[in-house]
Amino acid sequence: MSAEEAARKPLPTPDADTAAFWRGLRDGQLLLQHCVACGNVQYYQQATCRACGREELEHRPASGRGKVHSFSVVHRAPGPAFKADLPYAVLLVELEEGPRMISTYTGGPPDEVTFDMPVELALEKVTDEVTLPRFRNI
């Protein structure tokens, strides 16, 4: 692997389960899966409901708001591509709709992040096809 390749951040590769999620972000909205059978709301995209095992799932727009359930500030890059971002905060956000999702903090220094801090979705367009979900303080 060349130094140039090592300095390039990996991008998500949508599959059959996650394609709708990534299209939604590209189009400006966070989509969550809702089970028509039992009402469960899930973030991590998959073919079946984690609560009841049924396949009757539909994607619905989420509010994009939540609160920081937990976080960690990264001071040591996991690879060359992330060195310029140091330090940065990795968040576990509890969305208003219930599911939790892992993302990163944007819009301020990582030391301002606190537990239960209210946050909202901040979309980061990386390419014409890939938009990443990040969160900022509200």
NORQUI-V459566 format. One record per pair of residues at least 4 apart in sequence whose ideal C-beta (glycine too) atoms are under 8 Angstrom apart, sorted by the first residue. I is the first residue (numbers start at 1). J is the second residue. Records with the same first field share a line. If there is no record, write none. Layout:
I=J + J
//
This chain:
1=5 + 6
2=6
3=7 + 80
4=8
6=79 + 80 + 81
7=80 + 81
8=81
9=81 + 82
10=81
11=126 + 127 + 130
12=18 + 22 + 130 + 132
14=18 + 19 + 21 + 22 + 23
15=19
16=47
17=45 + 46 + 47
18=22 + 45
19=23
20=24 + 31 + 45 + 59
21=25 + 31 + 45 + 59
22=26 + 129 + 130 + 131
23=27
24=29 + 30 + 31 + 59 + 61
25=29 + 30 + 31 + 123 + 131 + 132 + 133
26=129 + 130 + 131
28=123 + 131
29=61 + 62 + 64
30=61 + 62 + 64 + 121 + 133
31=59 + 60 + 61 + 62
32=41 + 42 + 43 + 59 + 60 + 62 + 95 + 97 + 99
33=41 + 42 + 43 + 45 + 46 + 49 + 57 + 58 + 59
34=39 + 40 + 41 + 57 + 58 + 59 + 60
35=39 + 40 + 41 + 42 + 49 + 51 + 52 + 54 + 56 + 57
36=54 + 56 + 57 + 58
37=49 + 52 + 54 + 56
38=49 + 51 + 52 + 54
40=49 + 50 + 51 + 52
41=97 + 98 + 99
42=46 + 49 + 50 + 51 + 57 + 99
43=95 + 99 + 100 + 101
44=99 + 101
46=50
47=55 + 57
48=53 + 54 + 55 + 57
49=53 + 54 + 55 + 56 + 57
62=95 + 96 + 97 + 121
63=95 + 96 + 97
64=120 + 121
65=95 + 96 + 118 + 119 + 120 + 121 + 138
66=93 + 94 + 95 + 96 + 118 + 119 + 120 + 135
67=93 + 94 + 116 + 117 + 118 + 119
68=91 + 92 + 93 + 94 + 113 + 114 + 115 + 116 + 117 + 119 + 135
69=92 + 93 + 94 + 100 + 115
70=91 + 92 + 115
71=89 + 90 + 91 + 92 + 105 + 113 + 115
72=89 + 90
73=87 + 88 + 89 + 90 + 110 + 111 + 113
74=78 + 82 + 86 + 87 + 88 + 89 + 90
75=86 + 87
76=86
77=81 + 82 + 83 + 85 + 86
78=82
82=86 + 88
87=110
88=104 + 105 + 110
89=104 + 105 + 110 + 113
90=102 + 103 + 104 + 105
91=102 + 103 + 104 + 105 + 113 + 119 + 135
92=100 + 101 + 102
93=100 + 101 + 102 + 103 + 119 + 135
94=98 + 99 + 100
95=99 + 100 + 101
101=133
103=132 + 133 + 134 + 135
104=134 + 135
105=110 + 113 + 119 + 134 + 135 + 136
106=122 + 124 + 134 + 135 + 136
107=122 + 136 + 137
108=112 + 136 + 137
112=137
113=117 + 137
117=137
118=137 + 138
119=135 + 136 + 137 + 138
120=135 + 136 + 138
121=133 + 134 + 135
122=133 + 134 + 135 + 136
123=131 + 132 + 133 + 134
124=131 + 132 + 133 + 134
125=130 + 131
126=130 + 131 + 132
//
